[in-house]
Amino acid sequence: MGLKVIYPGLKNHPQFELHNKMMNKEYGFGGMLALDFKTMENAYVIMQKMQEADVGYLAVSLGYFKTLFSCSGHSTSSEIPIEVQKKMGLSPGLVRFSVGLDNDIEETLEAIKGCL
């Protein structure tokens, strides 16, 4: 699909080694990741589809037992000027995910793929 994925558990992440040294091995790299859909419009279409597919909820806060997703540049980081967002690499279509408790992560992954 060609999406940019940001996740500290990927070896190409700039802080992979640091996180690997510091993390509790029992818990792994955690459930926070981000996908870059390039534009706010793309991000909202995908997030709406995921909400309708019962993957999780479109939210501003990412603290809940169910999977949540947020378009950071237009929610939690919206107070940061656009020029600064660009400079720091915050794409207008960047969606952060907080993966929640899930009885069947494979089923959820397939639902997300279907939304993409």
URKA-V150338 format. One record per run of one state. SS is the DSSP state (2 for helix, 1 for strand, 0 for the rest). FROM is the first residue (numbers start at 1). TO is the last residue. If there is no record, write none. Layout:
ss=SS from=FROM to=TO
ss=SS from=FROM to=TO
This chain:
ss=0 from=1 to=3
ss=1 from=4 to=6
ss=0 from=7 to=15
ss=2 from=16 to=22
ss=0 from=23 to=31
ss=1 from=32 to=36
ss=0 from=37 to=39
ss=2 from=40 to=52
ss=0 from=53 to=56
ss=1 from=57 to=58
ss=0 from=59 to=67
ss=1 from=68 to=71
ss=2 from=72 to=74
ss=0 from=75 to=81
ss=2 from=82 to=87
ss=0 from=88 to=93
ss=1 from=94 to=98
ss=0 from=99 to=104
ss=2 from=105 to=115
ss=0 from=116 to=116
